[in-house]
Amino acid sequence: MYEAVYAHPDGKSTVARFAKTAADYGFEGVVVRNHSDARAAYDPERIREEYGIDVVEGVEIRADDRQQASGAVGNHRTTETIVGIHGGTNALNRFAVEQSKVDVLAHPMAGNGDVNHVLVKAAVENGVRLEFDLSGVLRESGGRRVRIIQSLRKLREIVDHYDAPYVVSADPTSHLEMRAPRELHALGEEIGFAREFIEDGLAEWGRLAERNRHIDSESFIEPGVERGRYEEEP
């Protein structure tokens, strides 16, 4: 299982500190998902070796409109293992699920954002993961927490109906906000989510990273076609 984090300067903790905490909590890896305007400086190989945990290089694109988002996706797709779009508006939610080059639509239910059947079917067609952001359940209270839980349940119903791809995260901006997988399982059960649902969403980050790394490898040519073991490059 993997957790997706916002490291300094987008958050309060360094990538190394996140990696150490994630390893202590039993995660297999962390995805560094800093927003495109607050990138982190770190050496993923060194951190992997020091803490024995996978460090996935990613980006979450924050944009004002579709045109800006489109340019940013093109800029980051060739350099980042995981590319996400910071959603929360209907326009950006729609843009994200229509792009096969986008891996994750983050925070789709935040702000004025919503997800309907049309968007979820597009997400299925283009392989875009919808994020279940648990941060509000963990850190909000009262009526706001209730509304967040309701929106997550609505998202789960439509994701279940279409068997849409998804990821789960507590969206930590500090290592102190990280929660161990068992704690996230318990939280999920508290709000009506099966343990397996939460576990699968945490694991999906790792599966996504593995798939994208394979696609970026020299052996991959196109789906179903790979360079043979004894075939040399032209």
Secondary structure per residue as TSV (DSSP state, phi and psi in degrees):
chain	resnum	aa	ss	phi	psi
A	1	M	-	360.0	147.6
A	2	Y	E	-124.5	152.7
A	3	E	E	-119.1	145.1
A	4	A	E	-106.6	123.7
A	5	V	E	-124.1	157.2
A	6	Y	-	-108.3	105.8
A	7	A	-	-92.5	167.8
A	8	H	T	-56.5	132.6
A	9	P	T	-93.3	2.0
A	10	D	T	-77.8	-23.0
A	11	G	S	-132.4	-167.3
A	12	K	S	-98.2	-15.9
A	13	S	S	-114.2	150.0
A	14	T	-	-74.9	164.5
A	15	V	H	-59.2	-41.8
A	16	A	H	-60.9	-42.4
A	17	R	H	-66.5	-39.2
A	18	F	H	-62.4	-43.5
A	19	A	H	-63.2	-43.0
A	20	K	H	-61.2	-46.3
A	21	T	H	-64.9	-42.6
A	22	A	H	-60.6	-42.4
A	23	A	H	-63.6	-42.1
A	24	D	H	-62.6	-33.1
A	25	Y	H	-85.1	-6.9
A	26	G	T	96.5	12.1
A	27	F	-	-76.3	153.1
A	28	E	S	-89.1	-21.6
A	29	G	E	-166.1	168.2
A	30	V	E	-128.6	143.4
A	31	V	E	-104.1	121.8
A	32	V	E	-86.3	105.9
A	33	R	-	-110.7	29.1
A	34	N	-	-49.1	147.3
A	35	H	B	-64.4	155.9
A	36	S	T	-64.8	-17.8
A	37	D	T	-101.7	12.5
A	38	A	S	-149.1	60.9
A	39	R	-	-72.8	150.1
A	40	A	-	-96.3	148.0
A	41	A	-	-103.4	118.6
A	42	Y	-	-162.7	162.9
A	43	D	-	-110.7	98.9
A	44	P	H	-60.8	-36.4
A	45	E	H	-65.7	-44.6
A	46	R	H	-62.2	-42.4
A	47	I	H	-67.7	-38.7
A	48	R	H	-59.0	-45.7
A	49	E	H	-67.5	-38.5
A	50	E	H	-71.8	-39.1
A	51	Y	H	-111.6	-2.2
A	52	G	T	64.2	37.8
A	53	I	-	-139.6	143.9
A	54	D	E	-70.4	139.0
A	55	V	E	-122.2	115.2
A	56	V	E	-102.2	126.8
A	57	E	E	-82.9	121.7
A	58	G	E	-142.1	178.9
A	59	V	E	-151.1	144.3
A	60	E	E	-116.2	113.6
A	61	I	E	-81.8	124.8
A	62	R	-	-108.7	119.9
A	63	A	-	-136.8	158.5
A	64	D	S	-86.1	-26.4
A	65	D	S	-155.9	176.7
A	66	R	H	-62.7	-40.8
A	67	Q	H	-62.8	-44.9
A	68	Q	H	-64.7	-40.9
A	69	A	H	-63.6	-41.1
A	70	S	H	-61.6	-44.5
A	71	G	H	-63.4	-39.1
A	72	A	H	-67.7	-38.9
A	73	V	H	-60.2	-44.9
A	74	G	H	-61.5	-37.6
A	75	N	H	-69.5	-37.1
A	76	H	H	-96.6	-18.3
A	77	R	T	-61.4	-33.4
A	78	T	T	-84.2	-9.9
A	79	T	T	-115.7	-17.6
A	80	E	-	-112.0	142.4
A	81	T	S	-70.6	-41.7
A	82	I	E	-124.5	128.6
A	83	V	E	-117.7	123.3
A	84	G	E	-121.1	162.7
A	85	I	E	-116.7	130.1
A	86	H	E	-77.0	106.1
A	87	G	-	-87.1	-151.5
A	88	G	-	110.0	-3.5
A	89	T	S	-127.0	151.9
A	90	N	H	-63.0	-36.1
A	91	A	H	-65.6	-46.7
A	92	L	H	-73.0	-34.4
A	93	N	H	-59.4	-46.1
A	94	R	H	-64.7	-44.7
A	95	F	H	-56.2	-47.7
A	96	A	H	-60.9	-46.9
A	97	V	H	-73.1	-14.0
A	98	E	T	-91.4	0.1
A	99	Q	-	-110.4	115.5
A	100	S	T	-69.0	-17.5
A	101	K	T	-82.7	-6.8
A	102	V	-	-94.8	132.3
A	103	D	-	-90.1	-40.5
A	104	V	E	-137.7	133.2
A	105	L	E	-96.3	107.2
A	106	A	E	-87.5	144.3
A	107	H	S	50.6	48.7
A	108	P	T	-64.1	-25.0
A	109	M	T	-98.5	3.3
A	110	A	S	-75.4	162.3
A	111	G	T	55.6	-126.0
A	112	N	T	-97.6	10.3
A	113	G	-	-74.9	154.8
A	114	D	-	-153.1	163.8
A	115	V	-	-130.6	130.3
A	116	N	-	-123.0	-175.3
A	117	H	H	-64.0	-36.8
A	118	V	H	-63.9	-44.9
A	119	L	H	-66.2	-41.2
A	120	V	H	-68.0	-38.7
A	121	K	H	-63.6	-36.4
A	122	A	H	-66.9	-38.3
A	123	A	H	-62.6	-40.3
A	124	V	H	-64.0	-45.7
A	125	E	H	-62.7	-37.1
A	126	N	H	-101.7	1.3
A	127	G	T	69.7	32.8
A	128	V	-	-93.6	123.6
A	129	R	E	-79.0	134.9
A	130	L	E	-93.6	133.2
A	131	E	E	-90.0	133.7
A	132	F	E	-96.9	101.9
A	133	D	E	-90.2	109.4
A	134	L	-	-90.1	1.7
A	135	S	H	-61.3	-39.6
A	136	G	H	-67.1	-33.2
A	137	V	H	-68.0	-36.0
A	138	L	H	-77.5	-33.9
A	139	R	H	-118.2	-5.9
A	140	E	-	-104.7	171.8
A	141	S	-	-146.7	171.5
A	142	G	H	63.6	-144.5
A	143	G	H	-62.5	-35.2
A	144	R	H	-64.1	-41.2
A	145	R	H	-64.4	-40.7
A	146	V	H	-60.6	-44.6
A	147	R	H	-65.4	-36.8
A	148	I	H	-65.0	-43.0
A	149	I	H	-62.5	-41.8
A	150	Q	H	-61.5	-41.6
A	151	S	H	-67.6	-36.6
A	152	L	H	-66.3	-39.3
A	153	R	H	-66.1	-39.2
A	154	K	H	-62.5	-44.3
A	155	L	H	-62.3	-41.1
A	156	R	H	-62.9	-41.1
A	157	E	H	-59.5	-45.1
A	158	I	H	-75.2	-33.9
A	159	V	H	-65.1	-44.0
A	160	D	H	-61.5	-43.1
A	161	H	H	-60.4	-40.8
A	162	Y	H	-101.4	4.6
A	163	D	T	51.1	47.6
A	164	A	-	-80.1	150.8
A	165	P	-	-72.2	147.1
A	166	Y	E	-154.8	162.2
A	167	V	E	-129.4	160.6
A	168	V	E	-126.0	139.6
A	169	S	E	-154.1	150.6
A	170	A	-	-90.0	0.3
A	171	D	-	49.8	50.8
A	172	P	-	-70.0	138.4
A	173	T	S	-107.1	0.1
A	174	S	S	-147.8	151.4
A	175	H	G	-63.2	-22.3
A	176	L	G	-72.0	-18.3
A	177	E	G	-91.2	-5.1
A	178	M	-	-69.9	146.7
A	179	R	-	-127.8	140.1
A	180	A	-	-66.4	155.5
A	181	P	H	-52.1	-40.9
A	182	R	H	-63.8	-33.0
A	183	E	H	-70.4	-37.5
A	184	L	H	-70.4	-34.6
A	185	H	H	-60.5	-46.0
A	186	A	H	-64.3	-40.1
A	187	L	H	-63.0	-43.1
A	188	G	H	-59.3	-44.3
A	189	E	H	-64.0	-33.9
A	190	E	H	-63.6	-33.4
A	191	I	T	-103.6	10.2
A	192	G	T	94.7	20.4
A	193	F	-	-107.1	132.4
A	194	A	-	-64.9	149.8
A	195	R	H	-55.3	-41.2
A	196	E	H	-65.1	-32.9
A	197	F	H	-65.4	-47.5
A	198	I	H	-64.3	-44.5
A	199	E	H	-61.8	-41.7
A	200	D	H	-66.8	-37.2
A	201	G	H	-68.5	-34.2
A	202	L	H	-70.8	-38.0
A	203	A	H	-71.3	-25.7
A	204	E	H	-62.9	-31.6
A	205	W	H	-57.1	-44.3
A	206	G	H	-68.0	-41.7
A	207	R	H	-63.4	-38.8
A	208	L	H	-64.7	-44.4
A	209	A	H	-61.7	-43.3
A	210	E	H	-62.6	-43.5
A	211	R	H	-62.1	-46.4
A	212	N	H	-68.3	-35.9
A	213	R	H	-64.7	-37.0
A	214	H	H	-65.9	-43.7
A	215	I	H	-60.8	-36.5
A	216	D	H	-79.6	-8.4
A	217	S	S	-74.2	162.5
A	218	E	T	-67.8	-24.5
A	219	S	T	-78.4	-20.5
A	220	F	E	-83.6	129.4
A	221	I	E	-110.4	-53.0
A	222	E	E	-161.6	166.9
A	223	P	T	-52.2	123.9
A	224	G	T	86.5	-5.0
A	225	V	E	-128.8	121.2
A	226	E	E	-134.5	152.7
A	227	R	-	-67.8	130.9
A	228	G	-	-68.3	163.6
A	229	R	T	-59.6	-35.7
A	230	Y	T	-107.6	8.1
A	231	E	-	-89.2	127.0
A	232	E	-	-91.9	153.5
A	233	E	-	-66.7	147.6
A	234	P	-	-69.7	360.0
